[in-house]
Amino acid sequence: MTRVENVFVLGVDRALEAEMRIERLVSEHQTKLARFVRRFVDDREAALDLTQDAFFAAYRMLKSDPQRPLTAGWLYKTATNHAISLLRKKKRRGETLPLEEAAGAFRLDESTADSLDLQTALNRLPAEQLACVMLTSYAGYSSQEAALILNTSADAVRQRVHRAMRSMRQVMAR
């Protein structure tokens, strides 16, 4: 084989290896990651887009370096960063709830009312506190693991969760 043929075969092998690893990551983590992001941004379509963006970022990374270790923590960190960016964009734009969705919010059952209260309380949290709450309370990461994902200290994560819970209790008590 010539040098050009070797380079081509190597490139094809890398792409195939990246695709296989991405397929495995998607099959193992897609549902749970999408659920996590959905709770984070409170928008089903946006959550699916953000989940896809996280997997696409992983694919790009693996395509350039198939030997790079990618973990569930990396996926959650990437998805969390994408979600925080989206929430910041929404906050800057001042987006409101579409009329169709607002009308559907008026249900009579108590569990729906509690869920709406909880979502309202979550929506009022700053992005950093929301990320800590979602990673520790919903995704099940420890404070130490969440700190690694968010690139902060475990004490900062615990403090943000504590402040977030206090704020949420105040909002839900009203």
Buried (B, 14 or more C-beta within 10 A) or exposed (E): EEEEEEEEEEEEEBBEBBBEBBEEBBEEBBEBBBBBBBBBBBBEEBBBBBBBBBBEBBBEBBBEEBEEEBEBBBBBBBBBBBBBEBBEEBEEEEEEEEEEEEEEEEEEEEEEEEEEBBEBBBEBBBBBBBBBBBBBBEBEBEBEBBBBBBEBEBEBBBBBBEBBBEBBEEBEEE
